C-alpha cells in the first residue's frame, strides 16, 4: 500500500518540483523495489542480496502493485536457462 506521506515501505522524494514514489517489499529472500518512471509508468526490480543480478520488468505497468506482481511471477517461474551442450574433443 502506498501512502501519500510515506509510511512503511513507501517513500517520496522531491525531484525537480515533482514528487517521486517508490515501494519496497520483501519476497522469498528478494528485495523488491517498484518505482515510478518519468512517464508515469511503474517498473519493478528484484535482487537477492548480497551479490546477485537484478530481475526487472521489461515494460511499464499502471500501478506499483501490478509491477511487483509481475516480478513475483518471474521469481516463481521455472528457469529458462539452457545449459550449453558439451563439446566433443
Residue frames as qw, qx, qy, qz and C-alpha x, y, z in Angstrom:
[[0.000, 0.889, 0.458, 0.000, 0.00, 0.00, 0.00],
 [0.409, 0.281, -0.011, 0.868, 1.38, 3.39, -0.96],
 [0.222, -0.801, -0.457, 0.318, 0.67, 6.33, 1.26],
 [0.294, 0.886, 0.116, 0.340, 0.85, 9.97, 0.27],
 [0.175, -0.895, 0.318, -0.257, 3.03, 10.99, 3.22],
 [0.191, 0.503, -0.821, 0.190, 5.34, 8.00, 3.40],
 [0.859, -0.251, 0.209, -0.393, 4.96, 5.09, 5.74],
 [0.632, -0.320, 0.695, 0.124, 6.34, 1.59, 5.88],
 [0.626, 0.188, 0.678, 0.336, 7.65, 0.51, 2.51],
 [0.372, 0.781, 0.368, 0.342, 6.92, 3.77, 0.72],
 [0.380, -0.563, -0.049, 0.732, 8.88, 6.94, 0.44],
 [0.397, 0.878, 0.252, 0.092, 8.63, 10.16, -1.53],
 [0.537, -0.289, 0.155, 0.777, 11.44, 12.17, -2.97],
 [0.283, 0.877, 0.121, -0.368, 11.20, 15.63, -4.48],
 [0.594, -0.034, 0.513, 0.619, 12.76, 15.66, -7.94],
 [0.116, 0.070, 0.368, 0.920, 12.70, 18.93, -9.89],
 [0.397, -0.022, 0.061, -0.915, 9.37, 20.00, -8.46],
 [0.777, -0.083, -0.449, -0.433, 7.78, 16.57, -8.85],
 [0.569, -0.440, 0.613, -0.326, 7.36, 14.03, -6.14],
 [0.579, 0.297, -0.731, -0.205, 8.64, 10.57, -6.98],
 [0.761, -0.359, 0.353, -0.409, 7.40, 7.48, -5.21],
 [0.468, 0.308, -0.826, -0.059, 8.81, 4.04, -4.77],
 [0.842, -0.346, 0.097, -0.402, 7.66, 0.95, -2.94],
 [0.174, 0.467, -0.855, 0.141, 9.85, -1.64, -1.21],
 [0.888, -0.179, 0.081, -0.415, 8.83, -5.17, -0.33],
 [0.168, -0.437, 0.884, 0.007, 10.48, -8.47, 0.66],
 [0.890, 0.180, 0.010, -0.420, 9.51, -11.69, -1.11],
 [0.993, 0.055, 0.016, 0.104, 11.17, -15.13, -0.81],
 [0.711, -0.375, 0.156, 0.574, 14.52, -13.60, 0.10],
 [0.408, 0.421, 0.323, 0.743, 14.36, -10.98, -2.65],
 [0.054, -0.534, -0.249, 0.806, 14.20, -7.23, -2.12],
 [0.316, 0.601, 0.621, 0.392, 11.54, -5.89, -4.50],
 [0.106, -0.466, -0.088, 0.874, 11.50, -2.24, -5.49],
 [0.330, 0.687, 0.586, 0.277, 8.77, -0.60, -7.55],
 [0.209, -0.461, -0.011, 0.862, 9.39, 2.91, -8.84],
 [0.435, 0.796, 0.383, -0.174, 7.55, 5.42, -10.99],
 [0.566, 0.129, 0.355, 0.733, 9.25, 6.46, -14.22],
 [0.013, -0.278, 0.041, 0.960, 9.15, 9.98, -15.67],
 [0.264, -0.130, -0.648, -0.702, 6.34, 8.77, -17.99],
 [0.607, -0.227, 0.222, -0.729, 4.09, 7.84, -15.05],
 [0.876, 0.038, -0.448, -0.176, 4.51, 4.10, -15.62],
 [0.630, -0.615, 0.436, -0.187, 5.60, 1.80, -12.80],
 [0.676, 0.413, -0.607, 0.060, 8.58, -0.54, -13.10],
 [0.772, -0.567, 0.238, -0.161, 9.86, -3.09, -10.61],
 [0.525, 0.523, -0.652, 0.157, 13.13, -4.84, -9.92],
 [0.875, -0.466, 0.047, -0.125, 14.18, -7.61, -7.55],
 [0.407, 0.609, -0.624, 0.273, 17.55, -8.54, -6.11],
 [0.890, -0.408, -0.196, 0.056, 18.70, -11.24, -3.73],
 [0.021, -0.881, 0.419, -0.219, 21.49, -9.88, -1.57],
 [0.253, -0.757, 0.101, 0.594, 24.37, -9.67, -1.14],
 [0.007, -0.488, 0.569, 0.661, 25.71, -10.26, -4.65],
 [0.484, 0.346, 0.795, 0.114, 23.23, -11.15, -7.34],
 [0.088, 0.158, 0.480, 0.858, 21.90, -9.80, -10.60],
 [0.364, 0.242, 0.294, -0.850, 18.76, -7.71, -10.82],
 [0.178, 0.420, 0.853, 0.253, 15.50, -9.11, -12.20],
 [0.112, 0.342, 0.111, -0.926, 13.48, -6.27, -13.72],
 [0.544, 0.597, 0.536, -0.246, 10.20, -5.73, -15.51],
 [0.474, 0.114, 0.514, 0.706, 10.71, -5.30, -19.26],
 [0.015, -0.507, -0.398, -0.764, 7.91, -2.72, -19.59],
 [0.148, -0.175, 0.370, -0.900, 5.88, -0.28, -17.51],
 [0.219, -0.450, -0.866, 0.010, 2.74, -1.06, -15.53],
 [0.173, -0.700, -0.274, -0.637, -0.13, 1.22, -14.46],
 [0.594, -0.742, 0.071, -0.304, 0.28, 0.58, -10.71],
 [0.027, -0.620, 0.754, -0.215, 3.10, -0.42, -8.35],
 [0.729, -0.110, 0.593, -0.324, 1.09, -3.48, -7.33],
 [0.867, 0.475, 0.055, -0.137, 0.94, -4.69, -10.94],
 [0.401, 0.737, -0.529, 0.132, 4.69, -4.16, -11.41],
 [0.303, -0.475, 0.763, -0.317, 5.53, -6.06, -8.21],
 [0.848, 0.103, 0.420, -0.307, 3.10, -8.87, -9.09],
 [0.762, 0.606, -0.219, -0.061, 4.88, -9.27, -12.44],
 [0.168, 0.652, -0.698, 0.243, 8.30, -9.55, -10.78],
 [0.594, -0.257, 0.665, -0.373, 6.90, -12.11, -8.31],
 [0.905, 0.336, 0.149, -0.213, 5.69, -14.19, -11.28],
 [0.557, 0.680, -0.466, 0.101, 9.19, -14.01, -12.78],
 [0.189, -0.538, 0.747, -0.343, 10.70, -15.18, -9.46],
 [0.719, -0.046, 0.583, -0.375, 8.23, -18.07, -9.17],
 [0.823, 0.487, -0.130, -0.263, 8.54, -19.23, -12.78],
 [0.904, -0.153, 0.267, 0.297, 10.92, -22.09, -13.62],
 [0.227, -0.657, 0.411, 0.589, 14.26, -21.07, -15.00],
 [0.764, 0.621, 0.113, -0.134, 14.53, -20.83, -18.78],
 [0.035, -0.772, 0.606, 0.188, 18.30, -21.06, -18.78],
 [0.973, 0.227, -0.029, -0.038, 19.57, -23.82, -21.05],
 [0.584, -0.581, 0.463, 0.326, 22.99, -25.31, -20.42],
 [0.388, 0.679, -0.500, -0.372, 25.36, -25.27, -23.34],
 [0.990, 0.100, -0.068, -0.071, 25.93, -28.66, -24.97],
 [0.639, -0.547, 0.448, 0.303, 29.17, -30.46, -24.22],
 [0.477, 0.725, -0.410, -0.279, 31.72, -30.31, -26.97],
 [0.989, 0.020, 0.099, 0.112, 33.31, -33.45, -28.34],
 [0.046, -0.862, 0.485, 0.140, 37.09, -33.44, -28.14]]
